[in-house]
Amino acid sequence: MDKMGRCESVACCRVLLCYNFVTFKRIASKGLDTMLVASIENAEAHDYLSERLKKAYAFLRENDLGALSCGRHDIDGEDVFANVMEYDTVSAEAKKLEAHKLYYDVQCVASGIERVEVAPLEGLVCAKEYDEADDYALFESPMPATSVVLHAGEIAVLPPEDAHKPGCIAEDAPVHVKKVVVKVRA
């Protein structure tokens, strides 16, 4: 962990920076990049401060996430919207990686703690073909995958070229999680 409260690691040519939401609020309000989970090769292809992503950050910053009802919350039509959900974490082995073609996921844990595994799509074995209506496909997990633990108030911005497996047990036992996933059209 560095002096700004970030944890940094490099694994398999991937860069992972994780910020707590207090640091995110301070940095985002100054217009600086905050959280990146992407391959080095793809990182510069994305504008993590685009107007659509800024709308997602503003929604997370300006709302009481714990008080939001489960379900969809419109922000900017089909371009930016939030899905609020609650669940218990499960073992990573019980889940598949998911990926989207049309949207970034801005995942923010409102309460609880979870581990999110991340892997580039290239070379993954498809477990469920792409569902155009719901914008997702499922993939088998590679070994090893990059993972990050998200505590309440922490976010991960996940681009379309990476698959991710949220909702995994982070510590010794399952916990109940409330999470807001803001979908941002790529």
DAPETA-V679237 format. One record per residue. RES is the residue in three letters. PSI is psi as a letter, one per 30 degrees, with the letter a starting at -180 (999 if undefined). D_LAST is the distance of its C-alpha to the last C-alpha in Angstrom with 2 decimals. Layout:
RES:PSI:D_LAST + RES:PSI:D_LAST
This chain:
MET:k:30.38 + ASP:a:30.59 + LYS:f:32.14 + MET:g:28.86 + GLY:g:28.47 + ARG:k:25.80 + CYS:k:26.34 + GLU:k:25.46 + SER:l:25.77 + VAL:k:25.07 + ALA:k:25.20 + CYS:h:24.69 + CYS:h:22.89 + ARG:k:20.33 + VAL:k:20.20 + LEU:j:20.12 + LEU:k:20.63 + CYS:k:21.26 + TYR:k:22.21 + ASN:l:24.03 + PHE:f:22.84 + VAL:e:25.78 + THR:e:24.83 + PHE:e:21.16 + LYS:e:22.50 + ARG:e:24.74 + ILE:e:22.31 + ALA:e:19.40 + SER:f:22.02 + LYS:g:22.89 + GLY:g:19.39 + LEU:l:19.32 + ASP:k:16.88 + THR:e:17.85 + MET:k:16.50 + LEU:k:15.11 + VAL:j:15.25 + ALA:l:14.30 + SER:l:16.50 + ILE:e:18.18 + GLU:f:17.28 + ASN:f:13.47 + ALA:e:13.62 + GLU:f:14.03 + ALA:f:11.10 + HIS:k:8.80 + ASP:j:9.59 + TYR:f:10.34 + LEU:g:12.11 + SER:l:9.81 + GLU:e:11.22 + ARG:e:8.71 + LEU:e:9.29 + LYS:e:12.88 + LYS:e:13.22 + ALA:e:12.50 + TYR:e:15.03 + ALA:e:17.42 + PHE:e:17.48 + LEU:e:18.40 + ARG:e:20.85 + GLU:f:22.54 + ASN:l:23.15 + ASP:j:25.76 + LEU:e:23.58 + GLY:f:26.76 + ALA:f:27.81 + LEU:k:24.73 + SER:l:25.59 + CYS:k:23.90 + GLY:a:21.49 + ARG:k:18.62 + HIS:j:18.45 + ASP:k:16.67 + ILE:e:15.25 + ASP:i:13.53 + GLY:b:13.90 + GLU:f:11.24 + ASP:e:8.45 + VAL:k:9.85 + PHE:l:12.67 + ALA:k:14.77 + ASN:k:16.70 + VAL:k:19.99 + MET:l:22.04 + GLU:k:25.24 + TYR:l:26.59 + ASP:k:28.91 + THR:l:27.73 + VAL:l:28.98 + SER:k:29.78 + ALA:e:27.02 + GLU:f:29.10 + ALA:f:28.75 + LYS:l:24.98 + LYS:l:22.55 + LEU:k:19.26 + GLU:l:16.21 + ALA:l:12.83 + HIS:k:9.79 + LYS:e:8.08 + LEU:f:5.67 + TYR:k:5.00 + TYR:l:6.00 + ASP:k:9.66 + VAL:j:11.68 + GLN:k:15.04 + CYS:k:18.17 + VAL:k:21.65 + ALA:e:23.84 + SER:k:26.98 + GLY:a:28.13 + ILE:k:27.02 + GLU:l:25.02 + ARG:k:24.11 + VAL:k:20.67 + GLU:k:20.85 + VAL:k:18.08 + ALA:k:18.32 + PRO:k:16.53 + LEU:e:16.04 + GLU:k:18.34 + GLY:f:21.76 + LEU:k:21.18 + VAL:k:23.34 + CYS:k:21.73 + ALA:f:23.48 + LYS:k:21.83 + GLU:l:20.10 + TYR:k:16.62 + ASP:j:16.97 + GLU:e:14.86 + ALA:e:16.04 + ASP:g:15.02 + ASP:h:11.98 + TYR:l:13.80 + ALA:l:16.33 + LEU:k:19.01 + PHE:l:20.49 + GLU:l:23.75 + SER:k:23.85 + PRO:l:24.90 + MET:k:27.62 + PRO:l:26.94 + ALA:l:23.44 + THR:k:22.32 + SER:l:22.74 + VAL:k:22.50 + VAL:k:24.51 + LEU:k:23.00 + HIS:l:25.73 + ALA:k:25.67 + GLY:g:23.70 + GLU:l:21.57 + ILE:l:17.80 + ALA:k:15.51 + VAL:j:11.85 + LEU:j:10.75 + PRO:l:7.99 + PRO:f:7.50 + GLU:g:10.52 + ASP:k:12.75 + ALA:l:14.73 + HIS:l:16.24 + LYS:i:19.38 + PRO:l:19.78 + GLY:g:23.05 + CYS:k:25.44 + ILE:k:28.81 + ALA:e:28.77 + GLU:b:32.50 + ASP:f:35.57 + ALA:l:34.90 + PRO:k:32.33 + VAL:l:31.36 + HIS:k:29.91 + VAL:k:26.40 + LYS:k:24.69 + LYS:k:20.97 + VAL:k:18.15 + VAL:j:14.66 + VAL:k:12.16 + LYS:k:9.14 + VAL:j:6.19 + ARG:k:3.80 + ALA:999:0.00
